[in-house]
Amino acid sequence: MITLELLAVLVVIGAFVGVLAGLLGIGGGLVIVPALLFLLPMFGIKAAIAMQMALATSLACIILTSGSSALNHYRANNVDMFAAKFLIPGVIVGGFGGSFIAERVPSDYLPPIFGCIVLCLSIRMFTSIKATVAKGQLSVTNTFISGATIGTISSLAGIGGGSLLVPYLNRRGIDMRKAVGTSSFCSMILAASGMLGFVLHGSGSDILPAHSVGYVYLPALLAIASSSVLTSRIGVRLTSVLPTATLKKIFSVLLLVIAIRMLFF
């Protein structure tokens, strides 16, 4: 059942997600997915499709949240379009493919695998806080493979990929602020590709709730997006105030928290 109280909770979650999107270049799926898994049954959605609905709706939210964040970063000259054009083909392929794999891989396997990857990224990000030399340059082949891998993992987890894209870009010599802005742009494309796959899969289900398009639950999407789009500009402003080392510390701690949640909860 749709109630004002449930919608209000989702609006608050969206406001928090928007700040994270602007500040750290993530779409907020790591917050949205667990929140929706907890709240969707209260809307009357069956447990058999709750995970798919959470993943698809999260990706739909990320399109709007990351899109708003990317626009604000672009206006602030924080998007590296050279890097983005190499990453986009890969994240499109990976995002679309990940949604199909999600139908076949046991869901119990995904959190620990993703948690291990994020834990490694957290450690690498923290140890690179004082680093000034890039560990490798972007190339067409390697960037496409990396984009496809990031896209697949992100789509499987219902996230935009910022938690993987930002460290990847930063370790290849792209300034942290531009890494965050470029991640927002690529996350929007990745999420659109992944959501399309979930919509196609969900169109064949006979237990979908009302007000849904495939596995995307529109009331949750509208509630979260209504606030996240507005608050993303707050996060973007913070990137201009906080030094790069501070952004790295915030991001590494966030990744560590995410890894622990994935591995142990």
PyMOL commands that set and color helices and strands:
alter all, ss='L'
color gray80, all
select helices_A, chain A and resi 4-24+29-43+47-75+81-101+107-127+140-157+162-170+176-202+218-241+244-264
alter helices_A, ss='H'
color red, helices_A
select strands_A, chain A and resi 212-213+216-217
alter strands_A, ss='S'
color yellow, strands_A
deselect
rebuild
show_as cartoon
